[in-house]
Amino acid sequence: MFKKTSRPTKSASGRSRTNVAKDRILKTKDGYIQGYNAQAAVDAHAQIIVAHTLGNNGSDQNQFAPLLDAIKTNLGSNPHEVSADAGYCSTANLRTLSRRRIKGYIATGQQKHGSKSATAKRPAKPGSLLARMTSRLRRAGHRSRYRLRKQVVEPVFGQVKEARGFRQFLLQGIEKVKAEWAMICTVHNLRKLALATA
């Protein structure tokens, strides 16, 4: 999640206001921010961003299908595999993977340090999509394809935030911020391509 820049604007009455329609107060691990929730789908081989979305909802669950749609639009086909953290885990998203015939590795719970899999503590209803995903993650343990998520997606967000110093959006309004996020993703990709060809 990224913060927005809070620049006062003048209302019709001449009073200053800092809230701009479409951004929201979002809960983060560090508290609350006024901002947007940016998503990126990353190629496992080259760490190129193949699709991105941005929303004003703090939950990642509603961003999963639009991100898959963007991947299909950009690459011409569905991905063969997808891994995602527990924020994306829902019956609807697991059903989406099944319908689109994508092999998925979505964490069903938080992975604690030293545990073999990112699965929920509470058992899922036997035979449910959630139970099958939990079983897939537990069966593979440390060899699970899910573990690659930390080596593929997380470094990209680290590079955007730390190496390039991007911490908050400069524009206001969701359409402008979506364009800004697209530009940030494009810059990331151009840098990766330049380094690969150097």
C-alpha atoms as one frame of an Amber mdcrd trajectory, in Angstrom:
protein
   0.000   0.000   0.000   1.149   3.469  -0.772   0.182   6.787   0.743  -1.086
   9.657  -1.277   0.419  13.107  -1.014  -1.895  15.279   1.008  -2.020  18.702
  -0.635  -4.840  21.004   0.406  -7.307  21.985  -2.291  -9.861  24.776  -2.235
 -13.534  23.900  -2.094 -16.281  26.031  -3.656 -16.649  27.869  -0.347 -12.942
  28.771  -0.362 -12.100  26.482   2.559  -9.103  24.198   2.332  -9.707  20.490
   2.286  -7.245  17.603   2.025  -9.505  14.663   1.262  -9.911  13.877  -2.419
 -12.704  11.636  -3.621 -11.747   8.023  -4.219  -8.898   7.634  -1.731  -9.656
   5.894   1.537  -8.341   5.280   4.994  -6.647   1.874   4.731  -5.443  -0.349
   7.545  -1.814  -1.455   7.257   0.481  -3.506   9.472   1.818  -0.206  10.857
  -1.539   1.469  11.495  -3.698   3.490   9.125  -2.924   5.539   6.032  -4.975
   7.588   3.623  -4.137   6.131   0.256  -4.507   3.381  -2.315  -3.793  -0.340
  -2.602  -1.402  -1.080  -5.486  -1.014  -4.601  -6.920   1.503  -6.109  -9.316
   1.805  -9.490 -11.046   5.445 -10.361 -11.633   7.100 -12.819 -14.007   9.106
 -15.356 -11.989  11.984 -15.541 -14.467  12.921 -11.893 -15.033  10.999 -10.019
 -12.300   9.162  -8.020 -14.956   5.767  -6.636 -13.943   3.328  -8.259 -16.374
   0.164  -6.672 -14.945  -0.818  -4.131 -12.329  -3.941  -2.789 -10.688  -4.724
  -0.126  -8.147  -7.770   0.285  -5.940  -9.012   2.136  -2.922 -10.040  -0.967
  -0.977  -7.634  -2.254   1.659  -8.536  -5.875   0.906  -6.531  -7.695  -1.751
  -9.302 -10.231  -2.401 -11.205  -8.023  -4.837  -8.023  -7.296  -6.821  -7.249
 -10.933  -7.701  -9.607 -11.482 -10.671  -8.857  -8.048 -12.224  -5.138  -8.817
 -11.942  -5.663 -12.182 -13.707  -7.700 -10.376 -16.389  -4.854  -7.883 -16.894
  -2.332 -10.725 -17.214  -4.460 -12.367 -19.899  -4.897  -9.050 -21.726  -1.176
  -8.233 -21.635   0.201 -11.707 -22.401  -2.597 -13.152 -24.532  -3.206 -16.127
 -22.224  -3.742 -17.057 -18.616  -0.638 -17.789 -16.559   0.177 -21.459 -15.942
   0.814 -20.874 -12.230  -0.024 -18.189  -9.698   1.169 -17.746  -6.146  -0.337
 -15.191  -3.790  -0.315 -14.393  -0.092  -3.150 -14.970   2.368  -4.697 -11.573
   1.613  -5.965 -12.990  -1.700  -7.393 -16.203  -0.238 -11.141 -16.521  -0.647
 -13.478 -19.172  -1.988 -14.327 -16.896  -4.920 -10.648 -16.509  -5.869  -9.976
 -20.243  -5.524 -13.003 -20.861  -7.734 -11.649 -18.351 -10.268  -8.373 -20.302
 -10.462 -10.262 -23.551 -10.958 -12.524 -22.106 -13.675  -9.574 -20.632 -15.564
  -7.517 -23.831 -15.163  -4.641 -22.045 -13.459  -2.537 -23.967 -10.967  -2.628
 -21.827  -7.881  -0.677 -21.559  -4.658  -2.560 -19.147  -2.431  -1.679 -19.083
   1.252  -4.649 -20.035   3.409  -3.067 -18.479   6.501  -0.021 -16.626   7.738
   3.264 -18.532   7.569   5.057 -18.312  10.869   8.847 -18.382  10.975  10.009
 -21.992  10.949   6.675 -23.467   9.822   6.602 -25.612   6.701   3.580 -24.064
   5.005   1.436 -20.926   4.884  -1.797 -22.561   5.987  -4.639 -21.642   8.306
  -4.675 -23.017  11.848  -8.369 -23.893  11.728  -9.218 -26.890   9.565 -11.286
 -26.158   6.472 -14.453 -28.007   5.569 -13.328 -31.361   4.061 -13.458 -31.366
   0.260 -13.795 -27.583  -0.016 -11.558 -25.516  -2.271  -9.917 -24.092   0.833
  -9.181 -27.588   2.172  -7.679 -28.631  -1.165  -5.448 -25.553  -1.278  -4.347
 -26.161   2.311  -3.530 -29.758   1.404  -1.530 -28.673  -1.670   0.544 -26.245
   0.381   1.139 -28.705   3.242   1.998 -31.579   0.934   4.867 -29.661  -0.662
   6.127 -28.105   2.591   9.375 -26.168   2.060   9.409 -27.266  -1.611   6.085
 -25.564  -2.331   5.924 -23.246  -5.321   4.282 -20.762  -2.941   7.650 -20.021
  -1.332   8.799 -18.472  -4.627   6.397 -15.578  -4.058   8.834 -14.140  -1.536
  11.624 -14.333  -4.116   9.598 -12.957  -7.033   7.037 -10.345  -5.978   8.400
  -9.027  -2.698  11.780  -7.936  -4.161   9.962  -5.926  -6.835   8.039  -3.942
  -4.221  11.276  -3.576  -2.256  13.037  -2.165  -5.328  10.187   0.254  -6.015
   9.992   1.452  -2.402  13.595   1.336  -1.227  15.874   1.549  -4.282  13.767
   4.128  -6.111  12.477   5.835  -2.974   8.819   5.653  -3.956   6.699   5.914
  -0.822   3.653   7.923  -1.839   1.723   9.023  -4.888   2.156  12.588  -6.044
  -1.142  12.903  -7.919  -4.678  13.007  -6.576  -7.790  11.182  -7.739  -7.917
   7.483  -8.504  -7.606   7.749 -12.310  -4.502   9.932 -12.061  -3.008   7.669
  -9.392  -3.666   4.600 -11.591  -1.708   6.327 -14.364   1.080   7.156 -11.922
   1.226   3.507 -10.760   1.364   2.378 -14.412   4.300   4.729 -14.999   6.130
   3.421 -11.916   5.648  -0.169 -13.133   6.867   0.792 -16.605  10.000   2.435
 -15.177  10.685  -0.732 -13.163  10.373  -2.850 -16.315  12.568  -0.546 -18.403
  15.270  -0.688 -15.747  15.105  -4.508 -15.633  15.305  -4.711 -19.427  18.222
  -2.254 -19.565  20.161  -4.244 -16.963  19.411  -7.511 -18.778  20.773  -6.194
 -22.093  23.821  -4.396 -20.659
